[in-house]
Amino acid sequence: MRNLFRFLLRQRDNLLFLALMIVSMMMLVNGNMHQRAQAISSSHAAIAGIYRWRNDITEFASLRQVNKDLAEALARERTRNSQVVLTNDSAQVFVDTVRHLQYEYLTAKVINSTTNKERNYFTLDRGTLRGVHKDMGVIGTNGIVGVVREASPDFALVISILSSELTPSVQLKGTGHYGLLKWDTHDATTASLADIAKHVPVAVGDTVVTRGSDGIFPPGIPVGIVKEVTNDPSSNFHAIIVGLSEDLTRGGYVHVIQDLYKAQRDTLEAKATVQ
């Protein structure tokens, strides 16, 4: 308490000046209608600015939950769209009330990633305890991003399509001709499409999608858009550069794909290789 009195005593001149200034401002505002209106307008503007600042902070803090909710809603919509509708063999086609679910989409968040290495990976905050296992495909909002390489109970390590290890089977949406997507451009926004023969018509702007033959990605998932087509006289194939649909340099939420028929299909195909 003694220190407080000493502080007030040392600052008595400044405090007196501040008090007199406040009194003079009050007298000015109360004695002049124009000044009063100006003061009220300024106070309202200041209060509105504070409320706006508080609202911006609140909205920013809730963006994480909003993004998660949107990702989960998109996962449910993708799961619903992947259901197979049964029809009869007659000329009149009808939709059966029984719908068979083939793919299930699980929401996960990218918590770590690389894009500037020879083999790029990213880590998800979801593991085997929540349904994520090895060899499951991973897609983003706009296209494919990778395949699960390893999974622990709580996390999953995904090999990115920005890696020479991963060469998914893709196809030109317009013609159906298929090849392999290879990351040999060393650019996080592009990849090359190999094994497309020269007799196949390919043009800049053509859409590239997944083929769906590997049991990892469903057919028709966006991969990218053809950016460049060149022809080497010494090769029988086009040299195609594809601009990737998904931005792999940002984080956020992704969907891990579970093919519910994969085990059944793999067992059947294994029998064919034995015979």
Secondary structure, DSSP 4 states (H G I P E B T S, - for coil): -HHHHHHHHHTHHHHHHHHHHHHHHHHHHHH-HHHHHHHHHHHHHHHHHHHHHHHHHHHHHHHHHHHHHHHHHHHHHHHHHTPEEP--SSSS----S-EE--EEEEEEEEEEE-SSSSEEEEEES--GGGT--TT-EEE-SSSEEEEEEEE-SS-EEEEEEEETT---EEEETTT--EEEEE--S--TTEEEEE--BTTS---TT-EEEE---SSSS-TT-EEEEEEEEEE-TT-SBEEEEEEESS-TTS-EEEEEEEETTHHHHHHHHHHHHH-
